[in-house]
Amino acid sequence: MKNIETLIADMLQKHSHLQHNDNLLVANVYSTLYPNRYSFNQFLYNLADGKVPSQNQIINIKNKLTNG
């Protein structure tokens, strides 16, 4: 699995509209990390354990990539 920064960079490069909609970017990151309904339970467990990148982390990575 790619690290989260590489994943976000790839998404921004392939889908430039994600640069302008943080909620859509976050949703796309989560749907890529947990691609089917069976992984949703794993998503919830990982979220509870702090293993899922937060919305703020994802947005901060996006801002770093697009501004720097």
N, CA, C and O atoms as a GROMACS GRO file, in nm:
protein
  272
    1MET      N    1   0.085  -0.120   0.000
    1MET     CA    2   0.000   0.000   0.000
    1MET      C    3   0.088   0.123   0.000
    1MET      O    4   0.187   0.132   0.073
    2LYS      N    5   0.052   0.218  -0.082
    2LYS     CA    6   0.124   0.344  -0.089
    2LYS      C    7   0.107   0.418   0.043
    2LYS      O    8   0.006   0.403   0.112
    3ASN      N    9   0.205   0.499   0.075
    3ASN     CA   10   0.183   0.582   0.194
    3ASN      C   11   0.080   0.689   0.161
    3ASN      O   12   0.053   0.717   0.044
    4ILE      N   13   0.025   0.747   0.263
    4ILE     CA   14  -0.088   0.837   0.247
    4ILE      C   15  -0.053   0.960   0.163
    4ILE      O   16  -0.135   1.007   0.085
    5GLU      N   17   0.069   1.012   0.179
    5GLU     CA   18   0.110   1.129   0.102
    5GLU      C   19   0.115   1.097  -0.048
    5GLU      O   20   0.070   1.176  -0.130
    6THR      N   21   0.169   0.982  -0.081
    6THR     CA   22   0.176   0.941  -0.221
    6THR      C   23   0.036   0.919  -0.278
    6THR      O   24   0.008   0.956  -0.392
    7LEU      N   25  -0.050   0.858  -0.199
    7LEU     CA   26  -0.188   0.836  -0.242
    7LEU      C   27  -0.258   0.968  -0.273
    7LEU      O   28  -0.323   0.981  -0.377
    8ILE      N   29  -0.244   1.065  -0.185
    8ILE     CA   30  -0.308   1.196  -0.205
    8ILE      C   31  -0.247   1.267  -0.325
    8ILE      O   32  -0.320   1.326  -0.405
    9ALA      N   33  -0.116   1.262  -0.339
    9ALA     CA   34  -0.051   1.325  -0.455
    9ALA      C   35  -0.102   1.265  -0.585
    9ALA      O   36  -0.129   1.338  -0.681
   10ASP      N   37  -0.115   1.133  -0.589
   10ASP     CA   38  -0.167   1.067  -0.710
   10ASP      C   39  -0.310   1.111  -0.739
   10ASP      O   40  -0.345   1.137  -0.854
   11MET      N   41  -0.392   1.118  -0.635
   11MET     CA   42  -0.531   1.160  -0.653
   11MET      C   43  -0.539   1.303  -0.707
   11MET      O   44  -0.616   1.331  -0.799
   12LEU      N   45  -0.460   1.392  -0.650
   12LEU     CA   46  -0.463   1.532  -0.692
   12LEU      C   47  -0.416   1.548  -0.836
   12LEU      O   48  -0.466   1.632  -0.911
   13GLN      N   49  -0.318   1.466  -0.874
   13GLN     CA   50  -0.266   1.474  -1.010
   13GLN      C   51  -0.370   1.422  -1.110
   13GLN      O   52  -0.389   1.481  -1.217
   14LYS      N   53  -0.436   1.312  -1.077
   14LYS     CA   54  -0.531   1.251  -1.169
   14LYS      C   55  -0.667   1.321  -1.170
   14LYS      O   56  -0.738   1.319  -1.271
   15HIS      N   57  -0.703   1.384  -1.057
   15HIS     CA   58  -0.835   1.444  -1.043
   15HIS      C   59  -0.820   1.583  -0.982
   15HIS      O   60  -0.839   1.601  -0.862
   16SER      N   61  -0.787   1.681  -1.064
   16SER     CA   62  -0.755   1.815  -1.015
   16SER      C   63  -0.870   1.881  -0.940
   16SER      O   64  -0.846   1.969  -0.857
   17HIS      N   65  -0.994   1.840  -0.967
   17HIS     CA   66  -1.107   1.899  -0.895
   17HIS      C   67  -1.103   1.869  -0.745
   17HIS      O   68  -1.167   1.938  -0.666
   18LEU      N   69  -1.028   1.767  -0.705
   18LEU     CA   70  -1.017   1.734  -0.562
   18LEU      C   71  -0.939   1.841  -0.486
   18LEU      O   72  -0.950   1.849  -0.364
   19GLN      N   73  -0.862   1.922  -0.557
   19GLN     CA   74  -0.787   2.030  -0.492
   19GLN      C   75  -0.880   2.137  -0.436
   19GLN      O   76  -0.843   2.212  -0.346
   20HIS      N   77  -1.002   2.143  -0.488
   20HIS     CA   78  -1.093   2.251  -0.452
   20HIS      C   79  -1.209   2.206  -0.364
   20HIS      O   80  -1.296   2.285  -0.331
   21ASN      N   81  -1.209   2.079  -0.325
   21ASN     CA   82  -1.318   2.027  -0.243
   21ASN      C   83  -1.260   1.929  -0.141
   21ASN      O   84  -1.240   1.811  -0.170
   22ASP      N   85  -1.233   1.979  -0.021
   22ASP     CA   86  -1.169   1.898   0.082
   22ASP      C   87  -1.253   1.777   0.123
   22ASP      O   88  -1.199   1.668   0.144
   23ASN      N   89  -1.384   1.796   0.134
   23ASN     CA   90  -1.470   1.684   0.173
   23ASN      C   91  -1.466   1.571   0.070
   23ASN      O   92  -1.464   1.454   0.106
   24LEU      N   93  -1.466   1.609  -0.056
   24LEU     CA   94  -1.459   1.510  -0.163
   24LEU      C   95  -1.323   1.438  -0.162
   24LEU      O   96  -1.316   1.318  -0.184
   25LEU      N   97  -1.218   1.512  -0.136
   25LEU     CA   98  -1.085   1.451  -0.127
   25LEU      C   99  -1.081   1.350  -0.012
   25LEU      O  100  -1.035   1.237  -0.030
   26VAL      N  101  -1.128   1.390   0.105
   26VAL     CA  102  -1.128   1.300   0.220
   26VAL      C  103  -1.210   1.175   0.191
   26VAL      O  104  -1.167   1.064   0.222
   27ALA      N  105  -1.327   1.192   0.132
   27ALA     CA  106  -1.411   1.078   0.098
   27ALA      C  107  -1.340   0.984   0.001
   27ALA      O  108  -1.351   0.862   0.014
   28ASN      N  109  -1.269   1.040  -0.095
   28ASN     CA  110  -1.196   0.958  -0.192
   28ASN      C  111  -1.081   0.884  -0.127
   28ASN      O  112  -1.055   0.769  -0.161
   29VAL      N  113  -1.012   0.949  -0.035
   29VAL     CA  114  -0.903   0.882   0.037
   29VAL      C  115  -0.959   0.763   0.115
   29VAL      O  116  -0.906   0.652   0.106
   30TYR      N  117  -1.066   0.786   0.191
   30TYR     CA  118  -1.124   0.678   0.270
   30TYR      C  119  -1.177   0.565   0.181
   30TYR      O  120  -1.159   0.447   0.213
   31SER      N  121  -1.240   0.600   0.070
   31SER     CA  122  -1.294   0.495  -0.017
   31SER      C  123  -1.183   0.417  -0.087
   31SER      O  124  -1.203   0.301  -0.125
   32THR      N  125  -1.067   0.478  -0.103
   32THR     CA  126  -0.954   0.407  -0.161
   32THR      C  127  -0.889   0.315  -0.057
   32THR      O  128  -0.851   0.202  -0.088
   33LEU      N  129  -0.877   0.366   0.066
   33LEU     CA  130  -0.817   0.284   0.172
   33LEU      C  131  -0.908   0.168   0.213
   33LEU      O  132  -0.860   0.062   0.252
   34TYR      N  133  -1.038   0.188   0.203
   34TYR     CA  134  -1.138   0.087   0.242
   34TYR      C  135  -1.237   0.073   0.126
   34TYR      O  136  -1.346   0.130   0.130
   35PRO      N  137  -1.199  -0.004   0.023
   35PRO     CA  138  -1.268   0.002  -0.106
   35PRO      C  139  -1.402  -0.071  -0.118
   35PRO      O  140  -1.469  -0.058  -0.220
   36ASN      N  141  -1.442  -0.145  -0.018
   36ASN     CA  142  -1.570  -0.214  -0.032
   36ASN      C  143  -1.645  -0.217   0.100
   36ASN      O  144  -1.589  -0.184   0.205
   37ARG      N  145  -1.767  -0.255   0.095
   37ARG     CA  146  -1.850  -0.250   0.216
   37ARG      C  147  -1.802  -0.346   0.323
   37ARG      O  148  -1.832  -0.326   0.440
   38TYR      N  149  -1.729  -0.448   0.284
   38TYR     CA  150  -1.681  -0.544   0.383
   38TYR      C  151  -1.567  -0.486   0.466
   38TYR      O  152  -1.544  -0.529   0.579
   39SER      N  153  -1.498  -0.391   0.411
   39SER     CA  154  -1.389  -0.329   0.486
   39SER      C  155  -1.438  -0.214   0.574
   39SER      O  156  -1.358  -0.154   0.647
   40PHE      N  157  -1.567  -0.184   0.570
   40PHE     CA  158  -1.620  -0.074   0.650
   40PHE      C  159  -1.603  -0.101   0.800
   40PHE      O  160  -1.569  -0.010   0.875
   41ASN      N  161  -1.626  -0.224   0.844
   41ASN     CA  162  -1.605  -0.256   0.985
   41ASN      C  163  -1.460  -0.235   1.024
   41ASN      O  164  -1.431  -0.184   1.132
   42GLN      N  165  -1.368  -0.274   0.936
   42GLN     CA  166  -1.226  -0.252   0.963
   42GLN      C  167  -1.197  -0.103   0.972
   42GLN      O  168  -1.119  -0.060   1.057
   43PHE      N  169  -1.259  -0.024   0.886
   43PHE     CA  170  -1.245   0.121   0.891
   43PHE      C  171  -1.287   0.173   1.028
   43PHE      O  172  -1.217   0.255   1.088
   44LEU      N  173  -1.401   0.127   1.078
   44LEU     CA  174  -1.449   0.175   1.208
   44LEU      C  175  -1.356   0.135   1.322
   44LEU      O  176  -1.328   0.216   1.410
   45TYR      N  177  -1.306   0.012   1.319
   45TYR     CA  178  -1.211  -0.031   1.422
   45TYR      C  179  -1.083   0.052   1.415
   45TYR      O  180  -1.032   0.097   1.518
   46ASN      N  181  -1.033   0.073   1.294
   46ASN     CA  182  -0.911   0.152   1.279
   46ASN      C  183  -0.934   0.298   1.318
   46ASN      O  184  -0.846   0.361   1.376
   47LEU      N  185  -1.050   0.351   1.287
   47LEU     CA  186  -1.084   0.488   1.325
   47LEU      C  187  -1.084   0.500   1.477
   47LEU      O  188  -1.028   0.596   1.531
   48ALA      N  189  -1.145   0.405   1.545
   48ALA     CA  190  -1.150   0.407   1.691
   48ALA      C  191  -1.011   0.395   1.753
   48ALA      O  192  -0.986   0.450   1.860
   49ASP      N  193  -0.921   0.323   1.685
   49ASP     CA  194  -0.784   0.306   1.735
   49ASP      C  195  -0.690   0.417   1.692
   49ASP      O  196  -0.571   0.415   1.726
   50GLY      N  197  -0.741   0.515   1.616
   50GLY     CA  198  -0.657   0.625   1.570
   50GLY      C  199  -0.564   0.588   1.456
   50GLY      O  200  -0.463   0.655   1.435
   51LYS      N  201  -0.597   0.483   1.383
   51LYS     CA  202  -0.511   0.437   1.273
   51LYS      C  203  -0.554   0.488   1.137
   51LYS      O  204  -0.490   0.459   1.036
   52VAL      N  205  -0.663   0.564   1.134
   52VAL     CA  206  -0.713   0.620   1.009
   52VAL      C  207  -0.671   0.767   1.005
   52VAL      O  208  -0.688   0.838   1.104
   53PRO      N  209  -0.616   0.814   0.893
   53PRO     CA  210  -0.579   0.955   0.887
   53PRO      C  211  -0.702   1.043   0.905
   53PRO      O  212  -0.807   1.018   0.846
   54SER      N  213  -0.688   1.144   0.987
   54SER     CA  214  -0.801   1.234   1.012
   54SER      C  215  -0.823   1.325   0.891
   54SER      O  216  -0.738   1.336   0.802
   55GLN      N  217  -0.939   1.388   0.890
   55GLN     CA  218  -0.968   1.484   0.784
   55GLN      C  219  -0.863   1.595   0.785
   55GLN      O  220  -0.817   1.637   0.678
   56ASN      N  221  -0.826   1.642   0.902
   56ASN     CA  222  -0.724   1.748   0.911
   56ASN      C  223  -0.590   1.703   0.857
   56ASN      O  224  -0.522   1.780   0.789
   57GLN      N  225  -0.550   1.579   0.886
   57GLN     CA  226  -0.423   1.528   0.833
   57GLN      C  227  -0.426   1.524   0.681
   57GLN      O  228  -0.329   1.563   0.615
   58ILE      N  229  -0.535   1.477   0.625
   58ILE     CA  230  -0.547   1.467   0.480
   58ILE      C  231  -0.542   1.606   0.416
   58ILE      O  232  -0.473   1.625   0.316
   59ILE      N  233  -0.613   1.701   0.474
   59ILE     CA  234  -0.615   1.837   0.420
   59ILE      C  235  -0.478   1.903   0.435
   59ILE      O  236  -0.434   1.974   0.345
   60ASN      N  237  -0.410   1.879   0.546
   60ASN     CA  238  -0.275   1.936   0.565
   60ASN      C  239  -0.178   1.879   0.462
   60ASN      O  240  -0.095   1.953   0.409
   61ILE      N  241  -0.189   1.751   0.432
   61ILE     CA  242  -0.102   1.691   0.328
   61ILE      C  243  -0.134   1.754   0.194
   61ILE      O  244  -0.042   1.788   0.119
   62LYS      N  245  -0.262   1.769   0.162
   62LYS     CA  246  -0.302   1.833   0.036
   62LYS      C  247  -0.244   1.973   0.026
   62LYS      O  248  -0.189   2.010  -0.078
   63ASN      N  249  -0.256   2.050   0.133
   63ASN     CA  250  -0.206   2.187   0.133
   63ASN      C  251  -0.054   2.190   0.115
   63ASN      O  252  -0.002   2.276   0.044
   64LYS      N  253   0.015   2.099   0.178
   64LYS     CA  254   0.161   2.090   0.164
   64LYS      C  255   0.198   2.058   0.019
   64LYS      O  256   0.292   2.116  -0.036
   65LEU      N  257   0.124   1.966  -0.041
   65LEU     CA  258   0.154   1.926  -0.179
   65LEU      C  259   0.120   2.034  -0.280
   65LEU      O  260   0.191   2.051  -0.378
   66THR      N  261   0.012   2.107  -0.257
   66THR     CA  262  -0.032   2.206  -0.356
   66THR      C  263   0.032   2.343  -0.337
   66THR      O  264   0.039   2.422  -0.431
   67ASN      N  265   0.079   2.371  -0.217
   67ASN     CA  266   0.137   2.503  -0.189
   67ASN      C  267   0.289   2.501  -0.178
   67ASN      O  268   0.352   2.607  -0.173
   68GLY      N  269   0.346   2.385  -0.174
   68GLY     CA  270   0.490   2.384  -0.150
   68GLY      C  271   0.558   2.294  -0.238
   68GLY      O  272   0.680   2.281  -0.231
   0.00000   0.00000   0.00000
